[in-house]
Structures are given as structure tokens and as C-alpha cells.
Amino acid sequence: MVSLSPNGSAPDDAALMARAQNGDIDAFAALYDRYAAHAFRLAQAICHDAGRAEDAVQEGFLAIWHARARFRPEKGSFKAWSMRIVKNRAIDSRRAAAARPPLQAIETPAEAPDAESKPVQDQVVARSESDALLVSLSELPEAQAEVIALAFFGELSHSEIATQLDLPSGTVKGRMRLGLEKLRKQMGVLK
């Protein structure tokens, strides 16, 4: 069980992580309890599948446990560090799911390449663009990537994102604008 700090408040993330780095499982469990729901929302927005999102969160926190010795609070918050790891696991999960052919494609014989080839080509281009977006998204600050992932992959409006993240609508719009500007630069898209 995680004990309260001397002033009666819950220990901060850095203190819990320092204890976890020394092998304190209860401290790590407290960090998991703080951030699991947030991590799940982020992963689900990227994966579009609750089961894959749960797996991404589980794999992410397992990776965090294994990498706990590398965490440095002077380089950033535990939340940002851990959510980047979970986000990367969710991106990996989405890519893996996209790489697997759908079951129908395996069971049905190949169609003639005439009329059906254009939709397949469009799907390949769309998948390629989605993969490029996911790579660029993984390089954004966690707060900006989260709102963009919820908007584009989760198909939520600004107000729905604000409600889900318990943020003012203006904050969501600001993070979205900054994140999209960075994405444009990363992906080489001109305004």
C-alpha cells in the first residue's frame, strides 16, 4: 500500500517512480491506478478497438516497469514519458492489425483486376497515409498527440474531447492547432 507523504497528501509521480525504481511494486501500482484510464483512452483512440487498446496499455505498462531505471524526472514528467510508451505500443498494435489481411480476403478467390483494382489501390494509399500520420504523431508532445488521435482516430469533436479529457474547449483547440502545425512540418505538407 502506498503511504501518504508527511503532509497527508498522496506522493507525487516522481516520488512514486523513485520508489518503483527501487522495486516497490505498490508504488508502481499507484502510478498505474493514476494513469491507466488516461492511457486506455489514448490507446483506444489510436487502435479503434477496445481489446487491442487494453493490450497496448498492458504492454505499455509492462515496458514502463522494465524500463523504470531509465526514467529521469529532470527530463520530463512521468505522465508524458509513460503515455509516449503506451502511445507507441498502440501505434504498433494498429500497424500490426492493418498488416494482417482481413479474413474475407483469405477465403474469397481473387477478383479480376479491372473494376476492383481501383478501390484496392485507394485502400493501399489510405493505409500508407495513415501509417505516415501515426509515425509523425508519435513524435509530437503527448498532450498534442492525444487530442489529435482522439479527433482523427477516435472521430470525436472538440467539445467531446474537452469533456472526455476534462479540459476547457480552448485548451483542446490550442493543442490541436499546435499539433497540426507540427504535423504539417513533419510530413512536409505546405499550407
HUBELGI-V199711 format. One record per backbone hydrogen bond with DSSP energy under -0.5 kcal/mol. NH is the residue of the N-H (numbers start at 1). CO is the residue of the C=O. E is the energy in kcal/mol with one decimal. If there is no record, write none. Layout:
nh=[NH NH]
co=[CO CO]
e=[E E]
//
This chain:
nh=[5 8 16 17 18 19 20 21 22 22 23 24 25 28 29 30 31 32 33 34 35 36 39 40 41 42 43 44 45 46 47 48 53 54 55 56 57 58 59 60 61 62 63 64 65 66 67 68 70 71 75 76 81 82 83 84 85 86 87 88 89 90 91 92 93 94 95 96 97 98 99 100 105 106 107 108 116 117 120 121 122 123 124 125 126 127 128 129 130 131 132 133 134 135 136 137 138 139 139 140 145 146 147 148 149 150 151 152 153 154 156 161 162 163 164 165 166 167 171 172 173 174 175 176 177 178 179 180 181 182 183 184 185 186 187 188 188 189]
co=[9 5 12 13 14 15 16 17 18 19 20 19 23 24 25 26 27 28 29 30 31 32 35 36 37 38 39 40 41 42 43 44 49 50 51 52 53 54 55 56 57 58 59 60 61 62 63 65 67 68 72 73 77 78 79 80 81 82 83 84 85 86 87 88 89 90 91 92 93 94 95 96 102 102 103 104 112 114 116 117 118 119 120 121 122 123 124 125 126 127 128 129 130 131 132 133 134 135 136 137 141 142 143 144 145 146 147 148 149 149 150 157 158 159 160 161 162 162 168 168 169 170 171 172 173 174 175 176 177 178 179 180 181 182 183 184 185 184]
e=[-3.2 -2.6 -2.3 -2.9 -2.2 -1.9 -2.5 -2.6 -0.7 -0.7 -2.2 -2.2 -1.0 -1.6 -2.6 -1.9 -1.7 -2.5 -2.7 -1.8 -1.9 -2.4 -2.7 -2.6 -2.3 -2.1 -2.7 -3.0 -2.0 -1.3 -3.2 -2.4 -2.5 -2.6 -2.1 -2.5 -2.4 -2.6 -3.1 -2.5 -2.8 -2.0 -2.4 -2.3 -2.3 -2.3 -2.1 -1.0 -2.1 -1.1 -1.9 -0.8 -2.2 -3.3 -2.6 -1.7 -1.5 -2.4 -2.7 -2.3 -2.0 -2.4 -2.5 -2.4 -2.3 -2.5 -2.6 -2.5 -2.3 -2.3 -1.9 -1.1 -0.6 -1.1 -1.7 -2.1 -0.7 -0.5 -1.3 -2.4 -2.7 -2.2 -2.3 -2.4 -2.6 -2.6 -2.3 -2.6 -2.4 -2.4 -2.1 -2.2 -2.4 -2.1 -2.3 -2.9 -1.7 -0.5 -1.2 -1.3 -2.7 -2.4 -1.5 -2.0 -2.9 -2.5 -2.0 -3.1 -1.7 -1.9 -1.8 -2.5 -2.6 -2.2 -2.6 -2.7 -0.8 -2.4 -0.5 -1.8 -2.5 -2.4 -2.6 -2.5 -2.6 -2.5 -2.6 -2.7 -2.2 -2.1 -2.5 -2.5 -1.8 -2.7 -2.9 -0.7 -0.6 -2.5]
//
